[in-house]
Amino acid sequence: MTDHNVIFEYTLQEAIEDGVLVEIFSEHRRKLIGGKPIVATAHLYSEVSRAALMEIWNEYVHWKNHVMPTLKEEDQLFSTTMNGKKVWVIEDGQAYTLMYKEDY
């Protein structure tokens, strides 16, 4: 194993402040997921409605609760389609991120 020095870390808060990410559903965060922020890339946020973002989120929650447990770990990546484009929902230690595949 090789040790690597981290030169720079771009935080979630910096991405939000820079406009790269947009926090969504902040007023319902506790109800939806218990506290971790839900964000969308500025690209996705600018192209779809709030209702579409909620539709993506609801599909993800259903998938996470009912489909993901049946999948092998390497197959546990949620995606859906919105306006003909693939959308991913990625969960990491800081947030849930809704993004177009090309925004990754």
Biopython code that builds the backbone (N, CA, C, O; Angstrom):
import numpy as np
from Bio.PDB.StructureBuilder import StructureBuilder

atoms = [
    (1, "MET", "N", (0.848, -1.185, 0.000)),
    (1, "MET", "CA", (0.000, 0.000, 0.000)),
    (1, "MET", "C", (0.886, 1.238, 0.000)),
    (1, "MET", "O", (1.892, 1.293, 0.708)),
    (2, "THR", "N", (0.510, 2.217, -0.790)),
    (2, "THR", "CA", (1.272, 3.448, -0.912)),
    (2, "THR", "C", (0.545, 4.565, -0.189)),
    (2, "THR", "O", (-0.669, 4.720, -0.324)),
    (3, "ASP", "N", (1.301, 5.349, 0.586)),
    (3, "ASP", "CA", (0.718, 6.517, 1.239)),
    (3, "ASP", "C", (0.715, 7.678, 0.252)),
    (3, "ASP", "O", (1.696, 7.903, -0.456)),
    (4, "HIS", "N", (-0.381, 8.403, 0.210)),
    (4, "HIS", "CA", (-0.502, 9.559, -0.671)),
    (4, "HIS", "C", (-0.800, 10.790, 0.174)),
    (4, "HIS", "O", (-1.582, 10.731, 1.123)),
    (5, "ASN", "N", (-0.177, 11.892, -0.177)),
    (5, "ASN", "CA", (-0.449, 13.151, 0.501)),
    (5, "ASN", "C", (-1.600, 13.853, -0.197)),
    (5, "ASN", "O", (-1.583, 14.040, -1.414)),
    (6, "VAL", "N", (-2.590, 14.237, 0.576)),
    (6, "VAL", "CA", (-3.694, 14.997, 0.027)),
    (6, "VAL", "C", (-3.233, 16.440, -0.108)),
    (6, "VAL", "O", (-2.835, 17.071, 0.872)),
    (7, "ILE", "N", (-3.290, 16.950, -1.322)),
    (7, "ILE", "CA", (-2.832, 18.314, -1.580)),
    (7, "ILE", "C", (-3.963, 19.305, -1.392)),
    (7, "ILE", "O", (-3.759, 20.407, -0.883)),
    (8, "PHE", "N", (-5.161, 18.906, -1.805)),
    (8, "PHE", "CA", (-6.298, 19.813, -1.725)),
    (8, "PHE", "C", (-7.568, 18.999, -1.604)),
    (8, "PHE", "O", (-7.722, 17.975, -2.269)),
    (9, "GLU", "N", (-8.472, 19.448, -0.762)),
    (9, "GLU", "CA", (-9.778, 18.817, -0.633)),
    (9, "GLU", "C", (-10.837, 19.873, -0.887)),
    (9, "GLU", "O", (-10.862, 20.913, -0.229)),
    (10, "TYR", "N", (-11.712, 19.602, -1.847)),
    (10, "TYR", "CA", (-12.804, 20.507, -2.192)),
    (10, "TYR", "C", (-14.007, 20.066, -1.384)),
    (10, "TYR", "O", (-14.566, 19.000, -1.638)),
    (11, "THR", "N", (-14.410, 20.867, -0.418)),
    (11, "THR", "CA", (-15.472, 20.460, 0.491)),
    (11, "THR", "C", (-16.850, 20.656, -0.133)),
    (11, "THR", "O", (-17.016, 21.393, -1.104)),
    (12, "LEU", "N", (-17.811, 19.988, 0.442)),
    (12, "LEU", "CA", (-19.196, 20.141, 0.009)),
    (12, "LEU", "C", (-19.616, 21.603, 0.122)),
    (12, "LEU", "O", (-20.222, 22.149, -0.800)),
    (13, "GLN", "N", (-19.300, 22.230, 1.234)),
    (13, "GLN", "CA", (-19.691, 23.634, 1.437)),
    (13, "GLN", "C", (-19.067, 24.545, 0.384)),
    (13, "GLN", "O", (-19.722, 25.468, -0.100)),
    (14, "GLU", "N", (-17.809, 24.295, 0.025)),
    (14, "GLU", "CA", (-17.164, 25.095, -1.017)),
    (14, "GLU", "C", (-17.852, 24.898, -2.372)),
    (14, "GLU", "O", (-18.034, 25.854, -3.125)),
    (15, "ALA", "N", (-18.231, 23.653, -2.675)),
    (15, "ALA", "CA", (-18.920, 23.372, -3.938)),
    (15, "ALA", "C", (-20.269, 24.085, -3.991)),
    (15, "ALA", "O", (-20.667, 24.586, -5.042)),
    (16, "ILE", "N", (-20.974, 24.132, -2.854)),
    (16, "ILE", "CA", (-22.249, 24.844, -2.793)),
    (16, "ILE", "C", (-22.015, 26.350, -2.938)),
    (16, "ILE", "O", (-22.714, 27.015, -3.703)),
    (17, "GLU", "N", (-21.042, 26.885, -2.211)),
    (17, "GLU", "CA", (-20.741, 28.322, -2.289)),
    (17, "GLU", "C", (-20.299, 28.733, -3.683)),
    (17, "GLU", "O", (-20.607, 29.839, -4.129)),
    (18, "ASP", "N", (-19.571, 27.849, -4.385)),
    (18, "ASP", "CA", (-19.093, 28.149, -5.738)),
    (18, "ASP", "C", (-20.169, 27.948, -6.799)),
    (18, "ASP", "O", (-19.963, 28.308, -7.958)),
    (19, "GLY", "N", (-21.319, 27.375, -6.420)),
    (19, "GLY", "CA", (-22.396, 27.163, -7.364)),
    (19, "GLY", "C", (-22.272, 25.893, -8.195)),
    (19, "GLY", "O", (-23.029, 25.699, -9.146)),
    (20, "VAL", "N", (-21.326, 25.031, -7.845)),
    (20, "VAL", "CA", (-21.170, 23.757, -8.550)),
    (20, "VAL", "C", (-22.285, 22.804, -8.145)),
    (20, "VAL", "O", (-22.805, 22.053, -8.970)),
    (21, "LEU", "N", (-22.644, 22.843, -6.870)),
    (21, "LEU", "CA", (-23.730, 22.034, -6.319)),
    (21, "LEU", "C", (-24.786, 22.950, -5.713)),
    (21, "LEU", "O", (-24.480, 24.054, -5.262)),
    (22, "VAL", "N", (-26.036, 22.478, -5.708)),
    (22, "VAL", "CA", (-27.149, 23.231, -5.137)),
    (22, "VAL", "C", (-27.825, 22.325, -4.115)),
    (22, "VAL", "O", (-28.218, 21.204, -4.440)),
    (23, "GLU", "N", (-27.962, 22.809, -2.874)),
    (23, "GLU", "CA", (-28.675, 22.010, -1.886)),
    (23, "GLU", "C", (-30.165, 22.064, -2.196)),
    (23, "GLU", "O", (-30.730, 23.134, -2.426)),
    (24, "ILE", "N", (-30.787, 20.894, -2.199)),
    (24, "ILE", "CA", (-32.222, 20.808, -2.489)),
    (24, "ILE", "C", (-32.940, 20.164, -1.319)),
    (24, "ILE", "O", (-32.344, 19.392, -0.568)),
    (25, "PHE", "N", (-34.184, 20.470, -1.167)),
    (25, "PHE", "CA", (-35.045, 19.902, -0.133)),
    (25, "PHE", "C", (-34.517, 20.137, 1.281)),
    (25, "PHE", "O", (-34.807, 19.348, 2.180)),
    (26, "SER", "N", (-33.754, 21.197, 1.493)),
    (26, "SER", "CA", (-33.171, 21.441, 2.822)),
    (26, "SER", "C", (-34.243, 21.592, 3.896)),
    (26, "SER", "O", (-34.020, 21.242, 5.055)),
    (27, "GLU", "N", (-35.404, 22.114, 3.510)),
    (27, "GLU", "CA", (-36.469, 22.309, 4.483)),
    (27, "GLU", "C", (-37.090, 20.980, 4.924)),
    (27, "GLU", "O", (-37.787, 20.926, 5.937)),
    (28, "HIS", "N", (-36.834, 19.906, 4.162)),
    (28, "HIS", "CA", (-37.393, 18.589, 4.494)),
    (28, "HIS", "C", (-36.302, 17.559, 4.804)),
    (28, "HIS", "O", (-36.581, 16.362, 4.860)),
    (29, "ARG", "N", (-35.072, 18.014, 5.003)),
    (29, "ARG", "CA", (-33.936, 17.104, 5.147)),
    (29, "ARG", "C", (-34.131, 16.089, 6.256)),
    (29, "ARG", "O", (-33.917, 14.897, 6.035)),
    (30, "ARG", "N", (-34.522, 16.517, 7.420)),
    (30, "ARG", "CA", (-34.692, 15.581, 8.538)),
    (30, "ARG", "C", (-35.743, 14.519, 8.223)),
    (30, "ARG", "O", (-35.558, 13.340, 8.527)),
    (31, "LYS", "N", (-36.835, 14.945, 7.617)),
    (31, "LYS", "CA", (-37.908, 14.015, 7.271)),
    (31, "LYS", "C", (-37.462, 13.030, 6.183)),
    (31, "LYS", "O", (-37.793, 11.846, 6.247)),
    (32, "LEU", "N", (-36.721, 13.511, 5.193)),
    (32, "LEU", "CA", (-36.344, 12.678, 4.057)),
    (32, "LEU", "C", (-35.227, 11.690, 4.378)),
    (32, "LEU", "O", (-35.305, 10.523, 3.994)),
    (33, "ILE", "N", (-34.193, 12.147, 5.076)),
    (33, "ILE", "CA", (-33.035, 11.276, 5.246)),
    (33, "ILE", "C", (-32.371, 11.389, 6.609)),
    (33, "ILE", "O", (-31.345, 10.750, 6.842)),
    (34, "GLY", "N", (-32.916, 12.165, 7.495)),
    (34, "GLY", "CA", (-32.353, 12.235, 8.831)),
    (34, "GLY", "C", (-31.187, 13.175, 9.009)),
    (34, "GLY", "O", (-30.525, 13.124, 10.046)),
    (35, "GLY", "N", (-30.904, 14.027, 8.050)),
    (35, "GLY", "CA", (-29.900, 15.042, 8.292)),
    (35, "GLY", "C", (-28.848, 15.250, 7.231)),
    (35, "GLY", "O", (-28.384, 16.379, 7.073)),
    (36, "LYS", "N", (-28.435, 14.224, 6.487)),
    (36, "LYS", "CA", (-27.393, 14.388, 5.469)),
    (36, "LYS", "C", (-27.966, 15.227, 4.329)),
    (36, "LYS", "O", (-29.084, 14.960, 3.889)),
    (37, "PRO", "N", (-27.239, 16.232, 3.836)),
    (37, "PRO", "CA", (-27.755, 17.082, 2.755)),
    (37, "PRO", "C", (-28.012, 16.294, 1.468)),
    (37, "PRO", "O", (-27.351, 15.297, 1.178)),
    (38, "ILE", "N", (-28.981, 16.773, 0.719)),
    (38, "ILE", "CA", (-29.246, 16.280, -0.628)),
    (38, "ILE", "C", (-28.896, 17.439, -1.553)),
    (38, "ILE", "O", (-29.424, 18.542, -1.413)),
    (39, "VAL", "N", (-27.998, 17.173, -2.504)),
    (39, "VAL", "CA", (-27.564, 18.215, -3.429)),
    (39, "VAL", "C", (-27.730, 17.722, -4.864)),
    (39, "VAL", "O", (-27.804, 16.521, -5.125)),
    (40, "ALA", "N", (-27.787, 18.670, -5.774)),
    (40, "ALA", "CA", (-27.820, 18.369, -7.205)),
    (40, "ALA", "C", (-26.736, 19.196, -7.875)),
    (40, "ALA", "O", (-26.408, 20.291, -7.419)),
    (41, "THR", "N", (-26.183, 18.668, -8.954)),
    (41, "THR", "CA", (-25.245, 19.485, -9.703)),
    (41, "THR", "C", (-26.006, 20.678, -10.280)),
    (41, "THR", "O", (-27.201, 20.591, -10.563)),
    (42, "ALA", "N", (-25.302, 21.778, -10.446)),
    (42, "ALA", "CA", (-25.932, 22.978, -11.000)),
    (42, "ALA", "C", (-26.497, 22.680, -12.386)),
    (42, "ALA", "O", (-27.533, 23.230, -12.759)),
    (43, "HIS", "N", (-25.843, 21.834, -13.139)),
    (43, "HIS", "CA", (-26.288, 21.450, -14.472)),
    (43, "HIS", "C", (-27.661, 20.792, -14.414)),
    (43, "HIS", "O", (-28.581, 21.209, -15.118)),
    (44, "LEU", "N", (-27.803, 19.772, -13.584)),
    (44, "LEU", "CA", (-29.091, 19.093, -13.445)),
    (44, "LEU", "C", (-30.150, 20.047, -12.892)),
    (44, "LEU", "O", (-31.270, 20.108, -13.399)),
    (45, "TYR", "N", (-29.784, 20.783, -11.855)),
    (45, "TYR", "CA", (-30.717, 21.707, -11.208)),
    (45, "TYR", "C", (-31.271, 22.739, -12.197)),
    (45, "TYR", "O", (-32.438, 23.122, -12.114)),
    (46, "SER", "N", (-30.435, 23.180, -13.122)),
    (46, "SER", "CA", (-30.874, 24.209, -14.078)),
    (46, "SER", "C", (-31.765, 23.651, -15.186)),
    (46, "SER", "O", (-32.457, 24.411, -15.864)),
    (47, "GLU", "N", (-31.753, 22.339, -15.374)),
    (47, "GLU", "CA", (-32.492, 21.748, -16.488)),
    (47, "GLU", "C", (-33.802, 21.068, -16.113)),
    (47, "GLU", "O", (-34.631, 20.807, -16.985)),
    (48, "VAL", "N", (-34.002, 20.776, -14.829)),
    (48, "VAL", "CA", (-35.233, 20.064, -14.444)),
    (48, "VAL", "C", (-35.947, 20.828, -13.339)),
    (48, "VAL", "O", (-35.355, 21.660, -12.652)),
    (49, "SER", "N", (-37.219, 20.530, -13.185)),
    (49, "SER", "CA", (-38.021, 21.207, -12.167)),
    (49, "SER", "C", (-37.792, 20.589, -10.789)),
    (49, "SER", "O", (-37.209, 19.512, -10.658)),
    (50, "ARG", "N", (-38.257, 21.281, -9.791)),
    (50, "ARG", "CA", (-38.209, 20.749, -8.419)),
    (50, "ARG", "C", (-38.998, 19.444, -8.334)),
    (50, "ARG", "O", (-38.588, 18.511, -7.642)),
    (51, "ALA", "N", (-40.130, 19.379, -9.038)),
    (51, "ALA", "CA", (-40.931, 18.149, -9.059)),
    (51, "ALA", "C", (-40.147, 16.995, -9.682)),
    (51, "ALA", "O", (-40.243, 15.860, -9.215)),
    (52, "ALA", "N", (-39.384, 17.272, -10.719)),
    (52, "ALA", "CA", (-38.561, 16.231, -11.348)),
    (52, "ALA", "C", (-37.470, 15.760, -10.394)),
    (52, "ALA", "O", (-37.181, 14.565, -10.325)),
    (53, "LEU", "N", (-36.862, 16.688, -9.659)),
    (53, "LEU", "CA", (-35.852, 16.307, -8.670)),
    (53, "LEU", "C", (-36.470, 15.420, -7.597)),
    (53, "LEU", "O", (-35.851, 14.448, -7.163)),
    (54, "MET", "N", (-37.686, 15.747, -7.168)),
    (54, "MET", "CA", (-38.368, 14.926, -6.167)),
    (54, "MET", "C", (-38.697, 13.546, -6.739)),
    (54, "MET", "O", (-38.613, 12.542, -6.033)),
    (55, "GLU", "N", (-39.068, 13.501, -8.005)),
    (55, "GLU", "CA", (-39.340, 12.211, -8.658)),
    (55, "GLU", "C", (-38.077, 11.337, -8.668)),
    (55, "GLU", "O", (-38.137, 10.144, -8.367)),
    (56, "ILE", "N", (-36.943, 11.940, -9.015)),
    (56, "ILE", "CA", (-35.663, 11.214, -8.997)),
    (56, "ILE", "C", (-35.381, 10.713, -7.587)),
    (56, "ILE", "O", (-35.026, 9.550, -7.396)),
    (57, "TRP", "N", (-35.539, 11.596, -6.596)),
    (57, "TRP", "CA", (-35.274, 11.219, -5.205)),
    (57, "TRP", "C", (-36.184, 10.069, -4.765)),
    (57, "TRP", "O", (-35.714, 9.118, -4.141)),
    (58, "ASN", "N", (-37.458, 10.144, -5.078)),
    (58, "ASN", "CA", (-38.395, 9.094, -4.685)),
    (58, "ASN", "C", (-38.052, 7.753, -5.337)),
    (58, "ASN", "O", (-38.161, 6.706, -4.698)),
    (59, "GLU", "N", (-37.639, 7.780, -6.603)),
    (59, "GLU", "CA", (-37.204, 6.544, -7.273)),
    (59, "GLU", "C", (-35.983, 5.969, -6.566)),
    (59, "GLU", "O", (-35.885, 4.759, -6.359)),
    (60, "TYR", "N", (-35.046, 6.852, -6.197)),
    (60, "TYR", "CA", (-33.841, 6.406, -5.503)),
    (60, "TYR", "C", (-34.186, 5.747, -4.169)),
    (60, "TYR", "O", (-33.660, 4.678, -3.861)),
    (61, "VAL", "N", (-35.048, 6.356, -3.386)),
    (61, "VAL", "CA", (-35.431, 5.810, -2.079)),
    (61, "VAL", "C", (-36.070, 4.436, -2.245)),
    (61, "VAL", "O", (-35.757, 3.511, -1.495)),
    (62, "HIS", "N", (-36.957, 4.297, -3.217)),
    (62, "HIS", "CA", (-37.579, 2.993, -3.473)),
    (62, "HIS", "C", (-36.508, 1.966, -3.841)),
    (62, "HIS", "O", (-36.498, 0.855, -3.311)),
    (63, "TRP", "N", (-35.604, 2.344, -4.753)),
    (63, "TRP", "CA", (-34.521, 1.454, -5.172)),
    (63, "TRP", "C", (-33.648, 1.058, -3.981)),
    (63, "TRP", "O", (-33.315, -0.114, -3.806)),
    (64, "LYS", "N", (-33.282, 2.047, -3.167)),
    (64, "LYS", "CA", (-32.397, 1.776, -2.028)),
    (64, "LYS", "C", (-33.049, 0.809, -1.040)),
    (64, "LYS", "O", (-32.370, -0.054, -0.483)),
    (65, "ASN", "N", (-34.342, 0.943, -0.820)),
    (65, "ASN", "CA", (-35.034, 0.099, 0.154)),
    (65, "ASN", "C", (-35.428, -1.271, -0.386)),
    (65, "ASN", "O", (-35.473, -2.241, 0.371)),
    (66, "HIS", "N", (-35.713, -1.365, -1.683)),
    (66, "HIS", "CA", (-36.285, -2.599, -2.207)),
    (66, "HIS", "C", (-35.420, -3.335, -3.225)),
    (66, "HIS", "O", (-35.510, -4.558, -3.331)),
    (67, "VAL", "N", (-34.594, -2.628, -3.966)),
    (67, "VAL", "CA", (-33.798, -3.262, -5.021)),
    (67, "VAL", "C", (-32.348, -3.442, -4.593)),
    (67, "VAL", "O", (-31.785, -4.527, -4.741)),
    (68, "MET", "N", (-31.747, -2.394, -4.069)),
    (68, "MET", "CA", (-30.334, -2.444, -3.703)),
    (68, "MET", "C", (-29.970, -3.644, -2.832)),
    (68, "MET", "O", (-28.934, -4.264, -3.074)),
    (69, "PRO", "N", (-30.781, -4.000, -1.823)),
    (69, "PRO", "CA", (-30.417, -5.146, -0.977)),
    (69, "PRO", "C", (-30.325, -6.478, -1.732)),
    (69, "PRO", "O", (-29.722, -7.429, -1.235)),
    (70, "THR", "N", (-30.915, -6.551, -2.921)),
    (70, "THR", "CA", (-30.890, -7.791, -3.699)),
    (70, "THR", "C", (-29.705, -7.856, -4.660)),
    (70, "THR", "O", (-29.488, -8.882, -5.304)),
    (71, "LEU", "N", (-28.937, -6.771, -4.762)),
    (71, "LEU", "CA", (-27.850, -6.680, -5.734)),
    (71, "LEU", "C", (-26.493, -6.967, -5.109)),
    (71, "LEU", "O", (-26.284, -6.743, -3.916)),
    (72, "LYS", "N", (-25.568, -7.469, -5.937)),
    (72, "LYS", "CA", (-24.178, -7.601, -5.505)),
    (72, "LYS", "C", (-23.613, -6.188, -5.321)),
    (72, "LYS", "O", (-24.052, -5.246, -5.981)),
    (73, "GLU", "N", (-22.655, -6.053, -4.435)),
    (73, "GLU", "CA", (-22.100, -4.734, -4.122)),
    (73, "GLU", "C", (-21.645, -3.980, -5.371)),
    (73, "GLU", "O", (-21.873, -2.775, -5.477)),
    (74, "GLU", "N", (-21.010, -4.665, -6.307)),
    (74, "GLU", "CA", (-20.494, -3.985, -7.499)),
    (74, "GLU", "C", (-21.604, -3.502, -8.434)),
    (74, "GLU", "O", (-21.346, -2.714, -9.344)),
    (75, "ASP", "N", (-22.836, -3.967, -8.217)),
    (75, "ASP", "CA", (-23.972, -3.548, -9.040)),
    (75, "ASP", "C", (-24.850, -2.500, -8.355)),
    (75, "ASP", "O", (-25.914, -2.156, -8.869)),
    (76, "GLN", "N", (-24.421, -1.996, -7.214)),
    (76, "GLN", "CA", (-25.249, -1.091, -6.414)),
    (76, "GLN", "C", (-25.017, 0.378, -6.776)),
    (76, "GLN", "O", (-24.572, 1.170, -5.946)),
    (77, "LEU", "N", (-25.323, 0.723, -8.014)),
    (77, "LEU", "CA", (-25.270, 2.116, -8.461)),
    (77, "LEU", "C", (-26.628, 2.462, -9.049)),
    (77, "LEU", "O", (-27.046, 1.884, -10.052)),
    (78, "PHE", "N", (-27.310, 3.403, -8.422)),
    (78, "PHE", "CA", (-28.635, 3.796, -8.887)),
    (78, "PHE", "C", (-28.519, 4.743, -10.069)),
    (78, "PHE", "O", (-27.698, 5.661, -10.079)),
    (79, "SER", "N", (-29.354, 4.499, -11.054)),
    (79, "SER", "CA", (-29.508, 5.461, -12.155)),
    (79, "SER", "C", (-30.948, 5.425, -12.637)),
    (79, "SER", "O", (-31.649, 4.422, -12.499)),
    (80, "THR", "N", (-31.361, 6.529, -13.196)),
    (80, "THR", "CA", (-32.679, 6.649, -13.802)),
    (80, "THR", "C", (-32.520, 7.564, -14.998)),
    (80, "THR", "O", (-31.421, 8.043, -15.275)),
    (81, "THR", "N", (-33.597, 7.808, -15.702)),
    (81, "THR", "CA", (-33.546, 8.701, -16.860)),
    (81, "THR", "C", (-34.523, 9.844, -16.651)),
    (81, "THR", "O", (-35.657, 9.650, -16.213)),
    (82, "MET", "N", (-34.056, 11.031, -16.973)),
    (82, "MET", "CA", (-34.888, 12.228, -16.896)),
    (82, "MET", "C", (-34.611, 13.050, -18.152)),
    (82, "MET", "O", (-33.460, 13.379, -18.440)),
    (83, "ASN", "N", (-35.654, 13.378, -18.892)),
    (83, "ASN", "CA", (-35.518, 14.150, -20.133)),
    (83, "ASN", "C", (-34.530, 13.501, -21.098)),
    (83, "ASN", "O", (-33.782, 14.190, -21.792)),
    (84, "GLY", "N", (-34.534, 12.170, -21.134)),
    (84, "GLY", "CA", (-33.674, 11.443, -22.062)),
    (84, "GLY", "C", (-32.216, 11.335, -21.648)),
    (84, "GLY", "O", (-31.392, 10.831, -22.411)),
    (85, "LYS", "N", (-31.886, 11.802, -20.446)),
    (85, "LYS", "CA", (-30.500, 11.740, -19.967)),
    (85, "LYS", "C", (-30.416, 10.870, -18.723)),
    (85, "LYS", "O", (-31.333, 10.849, -17.902)),
    (86, "LYS", "N", (-29.303, 10.150, -18.591)),
    (86, "LYS", "CA", (-29.084, 9.308, -17.418)),
    (86, "LYS", "C", (-28.738, 10.183, -16.213)),
    (86, "LYS", "O", (-27.901, 11.082, -16.301)),
    (87, "VAL", "N", (-29.399, 9.903, -15.089)),
    (87, "VAL", "CA", (-29.157, 10.613, -13.831)),
    (87, "VAL", "C", (-28.728, 9.593, -12.783)),
    (87, "VAL", "O", (-29.352, 8.542, -12.639)),
    (88, "TRP", "N", (-27.676, 9.903, -12.062)),
    (88, "TRP", "CA", (-27.207, 9.069, -10.954)),
    (88, "TRP", "C", (-27.555, 9.740, -9.637)),
    (88, "TRP", "O", (-27.664, 10.964, -9.567)),
    (89, "VAL", "N", (-27.729, 8.935, -8.589)),
    (89, "VAL", "CA", (-27.747, 9.429, -7.215)),
    (89, "VAL", "C", (-26.611, 8.708, -6.517)),
    (89, "VAL", "O", (-26.588, 7.480, -6.441)),
    (90, "ILE", "N", (-25.666, 9.492, -6.004)),
    (90, "ILE", "CA", (-24.478, 8.961, -5.349)),
    (90, "ILE", "C", (-24.536, 9.369, -3.880)),
    (90, "ILE", "O", (-24.764, 10.537, -3.565)),
    (91, "GLU", "N", (-24.329, 8.411, -2.988)),
    (91, "GLU", "CA", (-24.239, 8.714, -1.553)),
    (91, "GLU", "C", (-22.798, 8.565, -1.133)),
    (91, "GLU", "O", (-22.161, 7.548, -1.404)),
    (92, "ASP", "N", (-22.283, 9.593, -0.464)),
    (92, "ASP", "CA", (-20.953, 9.491, 0.133)),
    (92, "ASP", "C", (-21.037, 9.955, 1.578)),
    (92, "ASP", "O", (-22.135, 10.134, 2.104)),
    (93, "GLY", "N", (-19.924, 10.148, 2.215)),
    (93, "GLY", "CA", (-19.913, 10.516, 3.620)),
    (93, "GLY", "C", (-20.505, 11.883, 3.920)),
    (93, "GLY", "O", (-20.909, 12.148, 5.052)),
    (94, "GLN", "N", (-20.562, 12.760, 2.912)),
    (94, "GLN", "CA", (-21.031, 14.122, 3.134)),
    (94, "GLN", "C", (-22.468, 14.370, 2.707)),
    (94, "GLN", "O", (-23.177, 15.146, 3.347)),
    (95, "ALA", "N", (-22.909, 13.716, 1.626)),
    (95, "ALA", "CA", (-24.214, 14.075, 1.051)),
    (95, "ALA", "C", (-24.714, 12.994, 0.101)),
    (95, "ALA", "O", (-24.015, 12.035, -0.225)),
    (96, "TYR", "N", (-25.956, 13.197, -0.327)),
    (96, "TYR", "CA", (-26.524, 12.481, -1.461)),
    (96, "TYR", "C", (-26.440, 13.465, -2.624)),
    (96, "TYR", "O", (-26.880, 14.607, -2.496)),
    (97, "THR", "N", (-25.883, 13.038, -3.754)),
    (97, "THR", "CA", (-25.729, 13.932, -4.889)),
    (97, "THR", "C", (-26.487, 13.395, -6.093)),
    (97, "THR", "O", (-26.265, 12.262, -6.519)),
    (98, "LEU", "N", (-27.393, 14.220, -6.645)),
    (98, "LEU", "CA", (-28.108, 13.912, -7.866)),
    (98, "LEU", "C", (-27.339, 14.585, -8.992)),
    (98, "LEU", "O", (-27.045, 15.778, -8.924)),
    (99, "MET", "N", (-27.012, 13.813, -10.037)),
    (99, "MET", "CA", (-26.202, 14.379, -11.110)),
    (99, "MET", "C", (-26.445, 13.650, -12.415)),
    (99, "MET", "O", (-26.822, 12.478, -12.437)),
    (100, "TYR", "N", (-26.221, 14.366, -13.497)),
    (100, "TYR", "CA", (-26.150, 13.697, -14.776)),
    (100, "TYR", "C", (-24.868, 12.886, -14.808)),
    (100, "TYR", "O", (-23.872, 13.253, -14.184)),
    (101, "LYS", "N", (-24.901, 11.789, -15.532)),
    (101, "LYS", "CA", (-23.720, 10.936, -15.655)),
    (101, "LYS", "C", (-22.503, 11.750, -16.096)),
    (101, "LYS", "O", (-21.402, 11.562, -15.578)),
    (102, "GLU", "N", (-22.706, 12.652, -17.053)),
    (102, "GLU", "CA", (-21.577, 13.427, -17.571)),
    (102, "GLU", "C", (-21.038, 14.467, -16.576)),
    (102, "GLU", "O", (-19.966, 15.030, -16.798)),
    (103, "ASP", "N", (-21.761, 14.722, -15.496)),
    (103, "ASP", "CA", (-21.289, 15.667, -14.485)),
    (103, "ASP", "C", (-20.286, 15.036, -13.512)),
    (103, "ASP", "O", (-19.663, 15.732, -12.710)),
    (104, "TYR", "N", (-20.141, 13.715, -13.594)),
    (104, "TYR", "CA", (-19.262, 13.021, -12.643)),
    (104, "TYR", "C", (-17.817, 13.335, -12.901)),
    (104, "TYR", "O", (-16.940, 12.836, -12.195)),
]
sb = StructureBuilder()
sb.init_structure("model")
sb.init_model(0)
sb.init_chain("A")
sb.init_seg("    ")
for serial, (resi, resn, name, xyz) in enumerate(atoms, 1):
    if name == "N":
        sb.init_residue(resn, " ", resi, " ")
    sb.init_atom(name, np.array(xyz, "f"), 0.0, 1.0, " ", f" {name:<3s}", serial, name[0])
structure = sb.get_structure()
